[in-house]
Amino acid sequence: MRSDLLDLTRRAALVAGIAFLSVPAMAQETPRKIRIGVIGSGNIGGTIGTLWVKDGHEVMFSSRHPESLKPMIEGLGDKARAGTPEEAIAFGDAVFVAVPYKAYPELSKSYAESLKGKVVLDAGNATKARDGELYDEVQANGIGATSEKYFPGAKLVRAFNAASSKVFAKAGADGGRDRAGGRMAIPIAGDDRAALTVAEGLVRDAGFDPVVVGGLKDAARFAMGSPGFGHEQTAPELRKTLGLTP
Ligand SMILES: NC(=O)c1ccc[n+]([C@@H]2O[C@H](COP(=O)([O-])OP(=O)(O)OC[C@H]3O[C@@H](n4cnc5c(N)ncnc54)[C@H](OP(=O)(O)O)[C@@H]3O)[C@@H](O)[C@H]2O)c1
């Protein structure tokens, strides 16, 4: 158990680009990528998961009908595989949730228990037209608190919610290196510092620069419909937009 924990900590540190220079054995290890489980492999799950695969992460894309993912998986090579949501959660050192917000109560019933203690990146947005009551709940309580209610005990980080999958696909192509003006920034927010570190690394690995906005309650600052939503800016520009210290 202790070695498992140490292993995950090492993987988390490696994905965040942190070297354990004080541990000579680690310095000689080839940096490893982490395993990521994707729940909801549609527009956003498919797009961001693909960027992680291209960076060398092992990704299990999931669907309630995993066979439907075959064409996508086949085009991505041996770092990508398909499974059920249960399998993706078990597989992932971190899990990316990318399903319509109205599905959160159902998802919670089925998977909240197995997501406890996991680093969970949450891209869901609630819209009035699509998500009905869940939209009202988010308006009343905030997106961070609402996601936390449905995934209690998960190490939640709001991420990749604040622009469209088409924008992410373009801006993250080639590791974001070719983007005119510099890499696009992704606002993230979470209460667990270690999970934020993992998320920062995963944002970088997908080809973007992370901007930590604050705790889960601060996810409201870049929620859909807020002034912080929908920007295609670099990290310094986004910090300015959000009124964060540089
Ligand atoms: N599209 C974007 O540009 C974008 C950008 C940022 C954030 N978001 C947010 O990301 C979320 C997903 O959006 P999307 O556009 O990617 O949707 P999408 O293309 O419709 O894909 C969502 C996937 O979720 C899965 N799903 C639906 N209900 C489920 C349930 N009850 N249990 C498990 N899986 C379920 C479906 O997979 P199966 O039917 O195969 O199981 C579906 O492929 C939304 O909350 C959206 O607001 C979207």
The ligand as an SDF file (V2000), in Angstrom:
LIG
                    3D

 48 52  0  0  0  0  0  0  0  0999 V2000
  -18.5050   20.3320  -26.1070 N   0  0  0  0  0  0  0  0  0  0  0  0
  -17.7370   21.3030  -25.6340 C   0  0  0  0  0  0  0  0  0  0  0  0
  -17.1750   22.1050  -26.4050 O   0  0  0  0  0  0  0  0  0  0  0  0
  -17.5550   21.4600  -24.1450 C   0  0  0  0  0  0  0  0  0  0  0  0
  -16.5470   22.3170  -23.6580 C   0  0  0  0  0  0  0  0  0  0  0  0
  -16.3680   22.4400  -22.2940 C   0  0  0  0  0  0  0  0  0  0  0  0
  -17.1820   21.7160  -21.4090 C   0  0  0  0  0  0  0  0  0  0  0  0
  -18.1590   20.9130  -21.9060 N   0  0  0  0  0  0  0  0  0  0  0  0
  -18.9940   20.1740  -20.9750 C   0  0  0  0  0  0  0  0  0  0  0  0
  -18.5730   18.8190  -21.0120 O   0  0  0  0  0  0  0  0  0  0  0  0
  -19.6940   17.9550  -20.8310 C   0  0  0  0  0  0  0  0  0  0  0  0
  -19.7990   17.0270  -22.0210 C   0  0  0  0  0  0  0  0  0  0  0  0
  -20.0530   17.7880  -23.1970 O   0  0  0  0  0  0  0  0  0  0  0  0
  -19.8360   17.1590  -24.6490 P   0  0  0  0  0  0  0  0  0  0  0  0
  -20.1510   18.2270  -25.6060 O   0  0  0  0  0  0  0  0  0  0  0  0
  -18.5190   16.4700  -24.7270 O   0  0  0  0  0  0  0  0  0  0  0  0
  -21.0110   16.0840  -24.6790 O   0  0  0  0  0  0  0  0  0  0  0  0
  -21.1920   14.8510  -25.6690 P   0  0  0  0  0  0  0  0  0  0  0  0
  -20.3950   15.0520  -26.9020 O   0  0  0  0  0  0  0  0  0  0  0  0
  -22.6600   14.6150  -25.7680 O   0  0  0  0  0  0  0  0  0  0  0  0
  -20.5200   13.6340  -24.8800 O   0  0  0  0  0  0  0  0  0  0  0  0
  -20.9390   13.3230  -23.5920 C   0  0  0  0  0  0  0  0  0  0  0  0
  -20.7470   11.8530  -23.3560 C   0  0  0  0  0  0  0  0  0  0  0  0
  -21.2150   11.5940  -22.0460 O   0  0  0  0  0  0  0  0  0  0  0  0
  -21.6510   10.2740  -21.9920 C   0  0  0  0  0  0  0  0  0  0  0  0
  -22.7830   10.1760  -21.0570 N   0  0  0  0  0  0  0  0  0  0  0  0
  -23.9680   10.7850  -21.1430 C   0  0  0  0  0  0  0  0  0  0  0  0
  -24.7420   10.4450  -20.1160 N   0  0  0  0  0  0  0  0  0  0  0  0
  -24.0240    9.5840  -19.3600 C   0  0  0  0  0  0  0  0  0  0  0  0
  -24.2730    8.8820  -18.1660 C   0  0  0  0  0  0  0  0  0  0  0  0
  -25.4520    8.9890  -17.5450 N   0  0  0  0  0  0  0  0  0  0  0  0
  -23.3040    8.0890  -17.6740 N   0  0  0  0  0  0  0  0  0  0  0  0
  -22.1240    7.9710  -18.3120 C   0  0  0  0  0  0  0  0  0  0  0  0
  -21.8270    8.6150  -19.4560 N   0  0  0  0  0  0  0  0  0  0  0  0
  -22.7670    9.4160  -19.9670 C   0  0  0  0  0  0  0  0  0  0  0  0
  -22.0540    9.8680  -23.4070 C   0  0  0  0  0  0  0  0  0  0  0  0
  -21.3650    8.6820  -23.6750 O   0  0  0  0  0  0  0  0  0  0  0  0
  -22.0810    7.2690  -23.9750 P   0  0  0  0  0  0  0  0  0  0  0  0
  -23.4860    7.5510  -24.4450 O   0  0  0  0  0  0  0  0  0  0  0  0
  -21.2080    6.7140  -25.0350 O   0  0  0  0  0  0  0  0  0  0  0  0
  -22.0090    6.5240  -22.6850 O   0  0  0  0  0  0  0  0  0  0  0  0
  -21.5290   10.9720  -24.2900 C   0  0  0  0  0  0  0  0  0  0  0  0
  -20.6650   10.5230  -25.3010 O   0  0  0  0  0  0  0  0  0  0  0  0
  -20.9100   18.8630  -20.6740 C   0  0  0  0  0  0  0  0  0  0  0  0
  -21.1720   19.0460  -19.3060 O   0  0  0  0  0  0  0  0  0  0  0  0
  -20.4700   20.1610  -21.3220 C   0  0  0  0  0  0  0  0  0  0  0  0
  -21.1400   21.2890  -20.8010 O   0  0  0  0  0  0  0  0  0  0  0  0
  -18.3520   20.7530  -23.2530 C   0  0  0  0  0  0  0  0  0  0  0  0
  1  2  1  0
  2  3  2  0
  2  4  1  0
  4  5  1  0
  4 48  2  0
  5  6  2  0
  6  7  1  0
  7  8  2  0
  8  9  1  0
  8 48  1  0
  9 10  1  0
  9 46  1  0
 10 11  1  0
 11 12  1  0
 11 44  1  0
 12 13  1  0
 13 14  1  0
 14 15  2  0
 14 16  1  0
 14 17  1  0
 17 18  1  0
 18 19  2  0
 18 20  1  0
 18 21  1  0
 21 22  1  0
 22 23  1  0
 23 24  1  0
 23 42  1  0
 24 25  1  0
 25 26  1  0
 25 36  1  0
 26 27  1  0
 26 35  1  0
 27 28  2  0
 28 29  1  0
 29 30  1  0
 29 35  2  0
 30 31  1  0
 30 32  2  0
 32 33  1  0
 33 34  2  0
 34 35  1  0
 36 37  1  0
 36 42  1  0
 37 38  1  0
 38 39  2  0
 38 40  1  0
 38 41  1  0
 42 43  1  0
 44 45  1  0
 44 46  1  0
 46 47  1  0
M  CHG  2   8   1  16  -1
M  END
$$$$
